[in-house]
Protein backbone atom coordinates (compact mmCIF):
# COMPACT_ATOMS: atom_id res chain seq x y z
CA UNK A 1 0.00 0.00 0.00
CA UNK A 2 1.34 3.44 -0.88
CA UNK A 3 1.21 6.47 1.40
CA UNK A 4 -1.49 7.94 -0.86
CA UNK A 5 -3.57 4.75 -0.69
CA UNK A 6 -3.34 4.63 3.09
CA UNK A 7 -4.24 8.31 3.40
CA UNK A 8 -7.26 7.70 1.16
CA UNK A 9 -8.29 4.69 3.27
CA UNK A 10 -8.16 6.82 6.44
CA UNK A 11 -10.17 9.50 4.64
CA UNK A 12 -12.86 7.07 3.53
CA UNK A 13 -13.23 5.61 7.02
CA UNK A 14 -12.91 8.65 9.27
CA UNK A 15 -12.79 12.01 7.48
CA UNK A 16 -16.39 13.09 8.11
CA UNK A 17 -16.01 12.60 11.86
CA UNK A 18 -12.48 14.05 11.83
CA UNK A 19 -13.61 17.24 10.09
CA UNK A 20 -16.39 17.64 12.65
CA UNK A 21 -13.82 17.29 15.45
CA UNK A 22 -11.54 19.87 13.79
CA UNK A 23 -7.81 20.35 13.68
CA UNK A 24 -7.13 21.43 17.30
CA UNK A 25 -8.90 18.43 18.88
CA UNK A 26 -7.50 16.05 16.25
CA UNK A 27 -4.01 17.35 16.94
CA UNK A 28 -4.49 16.51 20.62
CA UNK A 29 -5.40 12.93 19.68
CA UNK A 30 -2.27 12.80 17.51
CA UNK A 31 -0.10 14.03 20.38
CA UNK A 32 -1.64 11.41 22.68
CA UNK A 33 -0.64 8.73 20.19
CA UNK A 34 2.89 10.16 19.98
CA UNK A 35 3.07 9.87 23.76
CA UNK A 36 1.96 6.24 23.56
CA UNK A 37 4.66 5.65 20.95
CA UNK A 38 7.25 7.23 23.24
CA UNK A 39 6.22 4.86 26.01
CA UNK A 40 6.37 1.89 23.64
CA UNK A 41 9.84 2.88 22.45
CA UNK A 42 11.07 2.85 26.04
CA UNK A 43 9.96 -0.77 26.40
CA UNK A 44 10.81 -4.09 24.83
CA UNK A 45 7.42 -5.05 23.37
CA UNK A 46 8.01 -5.02 19.59
CA UNK A 47 4.36 -5.71 18.81
CA UNK A 48 3.33 -2.65 20.82
CA UNK A 49 5.91 -0.52 19.00
CA UNK A 50 4.51 -1.61 15.63
CA UNK A 51 0.96 -0.87 16.78
CA UNK A 52 1.86 2.60 18.07
CA UNK A 53 3.79 3.53 14.92
CA UNK A 54 0.68 2.58 12.94
CA UNK A 55 -1.54 4.68 15.20
CA UNK A 56 0.74 7.71 14.90
CA UNK A 57 0.83 7.40 11.12
CA UNK A 58 -2.97 7.03 10.92
CA UNK A 59 -3.51 10.16 13.02
CA UNK A 60 -0.92 12.04 10.94
CA UNK A 61 -2.91 11.07 7.85
CA UNK A 62 -6.07 12.30 9.55
CA UNK A 63 -4.49 15.67 10.25
CA UNK A 64 -3.24 15.88 6.69
CA UNK A 65 -6.66 15.00 5.29
CA UNK A 66 -8.56 17.64 7.22
CA UNK A 67 -5.92 20.21 6.27
CA UNK A 68 -5.85 19.30 2.56
CA UNK A 69 -2.25 18.01 2.59
CA UNK A 70 -1.19 15.14 0.34
CA UNK A 71 1.46 13.38 2.44
CA UNK A 72 2.94 11.53 -0.52
CA UNK A 73 3.53 14.88 -2.20
CA UNK A 74 4.79 16.42 1.05
CA UNK A 75 7.58 13.86 1.45
CA UNK A 76 8.84 14.25 -2.12
CA UNK A 77 11.27 16.91 -0.95
CA UNK A 78 13.31 14.12 0.65
CA UNK A 79 13.97 12.73 -2.81
CA UNK A 80 15.84 15.87 -3.84
CA UNK A 81 19.65 15.99 -4.07
CA UNK A 82 19.69 18.37 -1.09
CA UNK A 83 18.24 15.66 1.18
CA UNK A 84 19.95 12.56 -0.26
CA UNK A 85 22.99 12.95 1.98
CA UNK A 86 20.96 13.48 5.19
CA UNK A 87 21.97 11.25 8.11
KOLSE-990841 format. One record per atom (N, C-alpha, C): residue number from 1; chain; y, x, z. Coordinates in steps of 0.2 Angstrom, whole numbers. Example, Ala and Ser with C-alpha at 12.3 -4.5 7.8 and 13.67 -1.06 7.14 Angstrom:
BEGIN
{pos: 1; unit: A; v: -28; u: 66; w: 39} $
{pos: 1; unit: A; v: -22; u: 62; w: 39} $
{pos: 1; unit: A; v: -16; u: 66; w: 39} $
{pos: 2; unit: A; v: -11; u: 64; w: 35} $
{pos: 2; unit: A; v: -5; u: 68; w: 36} $
{pos: 2; unit: A; v: 0; u: 64; w: 39} $
END
This chain:
BEGIN
{pos: 1; unit: A; v: -6; u: 4; w: 0} $
{pos: 1; unit: A; v: 0; u: 0; w: 0} $
{pos: 1; unit: A; v: 6; u: 5; w: 0} $
{pos: 2; unit: A; v: 11; u: 3; w: -4} $
{pos: 2; unit: A; v: 17; u: 7; w: -4} $
{pos: 2; unit: A; v: 22; u: 4; w: 1} $
{pos: 3; unit: A; v: 27; u: 8; w: 2} $
{pos: 3; unit: A; v: 32; u: 6; w: 7} $
{pos: 3; unit: A; v: 35; u: -1; w: 5} $
{pos: 4; unit: A; v: 37; u: -1; w: -2} $
{pos: 4; unit: A; v: 40; u: -7; w: -4} $
{pos: 4; unit: A; v: 35; u: -13; w: -3} $
{pos: 5; unit: A; v: 29; u: -12; w: -4} $
{pos: 5; unit: A; v: 24; u: -18; w: -3} $
{pos: 5; unit: A; v: 23; u: -20; w: 4} $
{pos: 6; unit: A; v: 23; u: -15; w: 8} $
{pos: 6; unit: A; v: 23; u: -17; w: 15} $
{pos: 6; unit: A; v: 30; u: -20; w: 18} $
{pos: 7; unit: A; v: 35; u: -18; w: 15} $
{pos: 7; unit: A; v: 42; u: -21; w: 17} $
{pos: 7; unit: A; v: 42; u: -28; w: 14} $
{pos: 8; unit: A; v: 39; u: -30; w: 9} $
{pos: 8; unit: A; v: 38; u: -36; w: 6} $
{pos: 8; unit: A; v: 34; u: -41; w: 10} $
{pos: 9; unit: A; v: 28; u: -38; w: 12} $
{pos: 9; unit: A; v: 23; u: -41; w: 16} $
{pos: 9; unit: A; v: 27; u: -44; w: 23} $
{pos: 10; unit: A; v: 30; u: -39; w: 26} $
{pos: 10; unit: A; v: 34; u: -41; w: 32} $
{pos: 10; unit: A; v: 39; u: -46; w: 31} $
{pos: 11; unit: A; v: 43; u: -46; w: 25} $
{pos: 11; unit: A; v: 48; u: -51; w: 23} $
{pos: 11; unit: A; v: 44; u: -58; w: 22} $
{pos: 12; unit: A; v: 39; u: -58; w: 19} $
{pos: 12; unit: A; v: 35; u: -64; w: 18} $
{pos: 12; unit: A; v: 33; u: -68; w: 24} $
{pos: 13; unit: A; v: 31; u: -63; w: 29} $
{pos: 13; unit: A; v: 28; u: -66; w: 35} $
{pos: 13; unit: A; v: 33; u: -68; w: 40} $
{pos: 14; unit: A; v: 39; u: -64; w: 41} $
{pos: 14; unit: A; v: 43; u: -65; w: 46} $
{pos: 14; unit: A; v: 51; u: -65; w: 45} $
{pos: 15; unit: A; v: 53; u: -65; w: 39} $
{pos: 15; unit: A; v: 60; u: -64; w: 37} $
{pos: 15; unit: A; v: 64; u: -70; w: 40} $
{pos: 16; unit: A; v: 62; u: -76; w: 39} $
{pos: 16; unit: A; v: 65; u: -82; w: 41} $
{pos: 16; unit: A; v: 67; u: -82; w: 48} $
{pos: 17; unit: A; v: 62; u: -80; w: 52} $
{pos: 17; unit: A; v: 63; u: -80; w: 59} $
{pos: 17; unit: A; v: 67; u: -74; w: 61} $
{pos: 18; unit: A; v: 66; u: -68; w: 58} $
{pos: 18; unit: A; v: 70; u: -62; w: 59} $
{pos: 18; unit: A; v: 78; u: -63; w: 58} $
{pos: 19; unit: A; v: 79; u: -67; w: 52} $
{pos: 19; unit: A; v: 86; u: -68; w: 50} $
{pos: 19; unit: A; v: 89; u: -73; w: 56} $
{pos: 20; unit: A; v: 86; u: -78; w: 58} $
{pos: 20; unit: A; v: 88; u: -82; w: 63} $
{pos: 20; unit: A; v: 90; u: -78; w: 70} $
{pos: 21; unit: A; v: 86; u: -73; w: 71} $
{pos: 21; unit: A; v: 86; u: -69; w: 77} $
{pos: 21; unit: A; v: 93; u: -65; w: 76} $
{pos: 22; unit: A; v: 94; u: -62; w: 70} $
{pos: 22; unit: A; v: 99; u: -58; w: 69} $
{pos: 22; unit: A; v: 98; u: -50; w: 70} $
{pos: 23; unit: A; v: 103; u: -46; w: 68} $
{pos: 23; unit: A; v: 102; u: -39; w: 68} $
{pos: 23; unit: A; v: 102; u: -37; w: 76} $
{pos: 24; unit: A; v: 107; u: -39; w: 80} $
{pos: 24; unit: A; v: 107; u: -36; w: 87} $
{pos: 24; unit: A; v: 101; u: -37; w: 91} $
{pos: 25; unit: A; v: 98; u: -43; w: 91} $
{pos: 25; unit: A; v: 92; u: -45; w: 94} $
{pos: 25; unit: A; v: 86; u: -41; w: 91} $
{pos: 26; unit: A; v: 86; u: -41; w: 85} $
{pos: 26; unit: A; v: 80; u: -37; w: 81} $
{pos: 26; unit: A; v: 80; u: -30; w: 83} $
{pos: 27; unit: A; v: 86; u: -27; w: 83} $
{pos: 27; unit: A; v: 87; u: -20; w: 85} $
{pos: 27; unit: A; v: 84; u: -19; w: 92} $
{pos: 28; unit: A; v: 85; u: -23; w: 96} $
{pos: 28; unit: A; v: 83; u: -22; w: 103} $
{pos: 28; unit: A; v: 75; u: -23; w: 103} $
{pos: 29; unit: A; v: 72; u: -27; w: 99} $
{pos: 29; unit: A; v: 65; u: -27; w: 98} $
{pos: 29; unit: A; v: 62; u: -20; w: 96} $
{pos: 30; unit: A; v: 66; u: -18; w: 91} $
{pos: 30; unit: A; v: 64; u: -11; w: 88} $
{pos: 30; unit: A; v: 64; u: -6; w: 93} $
{pos: 31; unit: A; v: 69; u: -6; w: 97} $
{pos: 31; unit: A; v: 70; u: -1; w: 102} $
{pos: 31; unit: A; v: 65; u: -1; w: 107} $
{pos: 32; unit: A; v: 63; u: -7; w: 109} $
{pos: 32; unit: A; v: 57; u: -8; w: 113} $
{pos: 32; unit: A; v: 51; u: -5; w: 111} $
{pos: 33; unit: A; v: 50; u: -6; w: 104} $
{pos: 33; unit: A; v: 44; u: -3; w: 101} $
{pos: 33; unit: A; v: 44; u: 4; w: 101} $
{pos: 34; unit: A; v: 50; u: 7; w: 100} $
{pos: 34; unit: A; v: 51; u: 14; w: 100} $
{pos: 34; unit: A; v: 49; u: 17; w: 107} $
{pos: 35; unit: A; v: 51; u: 13; w: 112} $
{pos: 35; unit: A; v: 49; u: 15; w: 119} $
{pos: 35; unit: A; v: 42; u: 15; w: 120} $
{pos: 36; unit: A; v: 38; u: 10; w: 117} $
{pos: 36; unit: A; v: 31; u: 10; w: 118} $
{pos: 36; unit: A; v: 28; u: 16; w: 114} $
{pos: 37; unit: A; v: 31; u: 18; w: 108} $
{pos: 37; unit: A; v: 28; u: 23; w: 105} $
{pos: 37; unit: A; v: 29; u: 30; w: 109} $
{pos: 38; unit: A; v: 35; u: 30; w: 112} $
{pos: 38; unit: A; v: 36; u: 36; w: 116} $
{pos: 38; unit: A; v: 31; u: 37; w: 122} $
{pos: 39; unit: A; v: 29; u: 31; w: 125} $
{pos: 39; unit: A; v: 24; u: 31; w: 130} $
{pos: 39; unit: A; v: 18; u: 33; w: 127} $
{pos: 40; unit: A; v: 16; u: 30; w: 121} $
{pos: 40; unit: A; v: 9; u: 32; w: 118} $
{pos: 40; unit: A; v: 9; u: 39; w: 116} $
{pos: 41; unit: A; v: 14; u: 42; w: 114} $
{pos: 41; unit: A; v: 14; u: 49; w: 112} $
{pos: 41; unit: A; v: 13; u: 54; w: 118} $
{pos: 42; unit: A; v: 15; u: 51; w: 124} $
{pos: 42; unit: A; v: 14; u: 55; w: 130} $
{pos: 42; unit: A; v: 7; u: 55; w: 133} $
{pos: 43; unit: A; v: 3; u: 51; w: 130} $
{pos: 43; unit: A; v: -4; u: 50; w: 132} $
{pos: 43; unit: A; v: -9; u: 53; w: 127} $
{pos: 44; unit: A; v: -15; u: 51; w: 128} $
{pos: 44; unit: A; v: -20; u: 54; w: 124} $
{pos: 44; unit: A; v: -24; u: 49; w: 120} $
{pos: 45; unit: A; v: -22; u: 43; w: 120} $
{pos: 45; unit: A; v: -25; u: 37; w: 117} $
{pos: 45; unit: A; v: -23; u: 37; w: 110} $
{pos: 46; unit: A; v: -27; u: 40; w: 105} $
{pos: 46; unit: A; v: -25; u: 40; w: 98} $
{pos: 46; unit: A; v: -24; u: 33; w: 95} $
{pos: 47; unit: A; v: -29; u: 29; w: 97} $
{pos: 47; unit: A; v: -29; u: 22; w: 94} $
{pos: 47; unit: A; v: -22; u: 18; w: 96} $
{pos: 48; unit: A; v: -20; u: 19; w: 102} $
{pos: 48; unit: A; v: -13; u: 17; w: 104} $
{pos: 48; unit: A; v: -7; u: 20; w: 100} $
{pos: 49; unit: A; v: -8; u: 26; w: 99} $
{pos: 49; unit: A; v: -3; u: 30; w: 95} $
{pos: 49; unit: A; v: -2; u: 26; w: 88} $
{pos: 50; unit: A; v: -8; u: 26; w: 85} $
{pos: 50; unit: A; v: -8; u: 23; w: 78} $
{pos: 50; unit: A; v: -5; u: 16; w: 78} $
{pos: 51; unit: A; v: -7; u: 12; w: 83} $
{pos: 51; unit: A; v: -4; u: 5; w: 84} $
{pos: 51; unit: A; v: 3; u: 5; w: 85} $
{pos: 52; unit: A; v: 6; u: 9; w: 89} $
{pos: 52; unit: A; v: 13; u: 9; w: 90} $
{pos: 52; unit: A; v: 17; u: 12; w: 84} $
{pos: 53; unit: A; v: 14; u: 17; w: 81} $
{pos: 53; unit: A; v: 18; u: 19; w: 75} $
{pos: 53; unit: A; v: 18; u: 13; w: 70} $
{pos: 54; unit: A; v: 13; u: 9; w: 69} $
{pos: 54; unit: A; v: 13; u: 3; w: 65} $
{pos: 54; unit: A; v: 18; u: -2; w: 67} $
{pos: 55; unit: A; v: 18; u: -3; w: 73} $
{pos: 55; unit: A; v: 23; u: -8; w: 76} $
{pos: 55; unit: A; v: 31; u: -5; w: 75} $
{pos: 56; unit: A; v: 32; u: 1; w: 76} $
{pos: 56; unit: A; v: 39; u: 4; w: 75} $
{pos: 56; unit: A; v: 40; u: 3; w: 67} $
{pos: 57; unit: A; v: 36; u: 5; w: 63} $
{pos: 57; unit: A; v: 37; u: 4; w: 56} $
{pos: 57; unit: A; v: 38; u: -3; w: 54} $
{pos: 58; unit: A; v: 34; u: -8; w: 56} $
{pos: 58; unit: A; v: 35; u: -15; w: 55} $
{pos: 58; unit: A; v: 42; u: -17; w: 57} $
{pos: 59; unit: A; v: 44; u: -15; w: 63} $
{pos: 59; unit: A; v: 51; u: -18; w: 65} $
{pos: 59; unit: A; v: 56; u: -14; w: 61} $
{pos: 60; unit: A; v: 55; u: -8; w: 59} $
{pos: 60; unit: A; v: 60; u: -5; w: 55} $
{pos: 60; unit: A; v: 61; u: -8; w: 48} $
{pos: 61; unit: A; v: 55; u: -11; w: 45} $
{pos: 61; unit: A; v: 55; u: -15; w: 39} $
{pos: 61; unit: A; v: 59; u: -21; w: 40} $
{pos: 62; unit: A; v: 58; u: -24; w: 46} $
{pos: 62; unit: A; v: 61; u: -30; w: 48} $
{pos: 62; unit: A; v: 69; u: -29; w: 48} $
{pos: 63; unit: A; v: 71; u: -24; w: 51} $
{pos: 63; unit: A; v: 78; u: -22; w: 51} $
{pos: 63; unit: A; v: 81; u: -21; w: 44} $
{pos: 64; unit: A; v: 77; u: -18; w: 40} $
{pos: 64; unit: A; v: 79; u: -16; w: 33} $
{pos: 64; unit: A; v: 80; u: -23; w: 29} $
{pos: 65; unit: A; v: 75; u: -27; w: 30} $
{pos: 65; unit: A; v: 75; u: -33; w: 26} $
{pos: 65; unit: A; v: 81; u: -38; w: 28} $
{pos: 66; unit: A; v: 83; u: -38; w: 34} $
{pos: 66; unit: A; v: 88; u: -43; w: 36} $
{pos: 66; unit: A; v: 95; u: -40; w: 35} $
{pos: 67; unit: A; v: 95; u: -33; w: 33} $
{pos: 67; unit: A; v: 101; u: -30; w: 31} $
{pos: 67; unit: A; v: 101; u: -27; w: 24} $
{pos: 68; unit: A; v: 97; u: -30; w: 20} $
{pos: 68; unit: A; v: 96; u: -29; w: 13} $
{pos: 68; unit: A; v: 96; u: -22; w: 11} $
{pos: 69; unit: A; v: 91; u: -18; w: 14} $
{pos: 69; unit: A; v: 90; u: -11; w: 13} $
{pos: 69; unit: A; v: 83; u: -11; w: 10} $
{pos: 70; unit: A; v: 82; u: -8; w: 5} $
{pos: 70; unit: A; v: 76; u: -6; w: 2} $
{pos: 70; unit: A; v: 74; u: 1; w: 4} $
{pos: 71; unit: A; v: 69; u: 1; w: 9} $
{pos: 71; unit: A; v: 67; u: 7; w: 12} $
{pos: 71; unit: A; v: 64; u: 12; w: 7} $
{pos: 72; unit: A; v: 60; u: 10; w: 2} $
{pos: 72; unit: A; v: 58; u: 15; w: -3} $
{pos: 72; unit: A; v: 63; u: 18; w: -6} $
{pos: 73; unit: A; v: 69; u: 15; w: -8} $
{pos: 73; unit: A; v: 74; u: 18; w: -11} $
{pos: 73; unit: A; v: 78; u: 22; w: -6} $
{pos: 74; unit: A; v: 78; u: 20; w: 0} $
{pos: 74; unit: A; v: 82; u: 24; w: 5} $
{pos: 74; unit: A; v: 79; u: 31; w: 6} $
{pos: 75; unit: A; v: 72; u: 31; w: 6} $
{pos: 75; unit: A; v: 69; u: 38; w: 7} $
{pos: 75; unit: A; v: 69; u: 42; w: 1} $
{pos: 76; unit: A; v: 71; u: 40; w: -5} $
{pos: 76; unit: A; v: 71; u: 44; w: -11} $
{pos: 76; unit: A; v: 75; u: 50; w: -10} $
{pos: 77; unit: A; v: 80; u: 50; w: -6} $
{pos: 77; unit: A; v: 85; u: 56; w: -5} $
{pos: 77; unit: A; v: 80; u: 62; w: -2} $
{pos: 78; unit: A; v: 75; u: 61; w: 1} $
{pos: 78; unit: A; v: 71; u: 67; w: 3} $
{pos: 78; unit: A; v: 67; u: 70; w: -2} $
{pos: 79; unit: A; v: 67; u: 67; w: -8} $
{pos: 79; unit: A; v: 64; u: 70; w: -14} $
{pos: 79; unit: A; v: 68; u: 74; w: -18} $
{pos: 80; unit: A; v: 74; u: 75; w: -16} $
{pos: 80; unit: A; v: 79; u: 79; w: -19} $
{pos: 80; unit: A; v: 78; u: 87; w: -17} $
{pos: 81; unit: A; v: 81; u: 91; w: -22} $
{pos: 81; unit: A; v: 80; u: 98; w: -20} $
{pos: 81; unit: A; v: 83; u: 100; w: -14} $
{pos: 82; unit: A; v: 88; u: 97; w: -12} $
{pos: 82; unit: A; v: 92; u: 98; w: -5} $
{pos: 82; unit: A; v: 87; u: 98; w: 1} $
{pos: 83; unit: A; v: 83; u: 93; w: 0} $
{pos: 83; unit: A; v: 78; u: 91; w: 6} $
{pos: 83; unit: A; v: 71; u: 94; w: 5} $
{pos: 84; unit: A; v: 70; u: 97; w: 0} $
{pos: 84; unit: A; v: 63; u: 100; w: -1} $
{pos: 84; unit: A; v: 61; u: 105; w: 3} $
{pos: 85; unit: A; v: 66; u: 109; w: 6} $
{pos: 85; unit: A; v: 65; u: 115; w: 10} $
{pos: 85; unit: A; v: 65; u: 113; w: 17} $
{pos: 86; unit: A; v: 66; u: 107; w: 19} $
{pos: 86; unit: A; v: 67; u: 105; w: 26} $
{pos: 86; unit: A; v: 61; u: 106; w: 30} $
{pos: 87; unit: A; v: 62; u: 109; w: 36} $
{pos: 87; unit: A; v: 56; u: 110; w: 41} $
{pos: 87; unit: A; v: 57; u: 106; w: 47} $
END
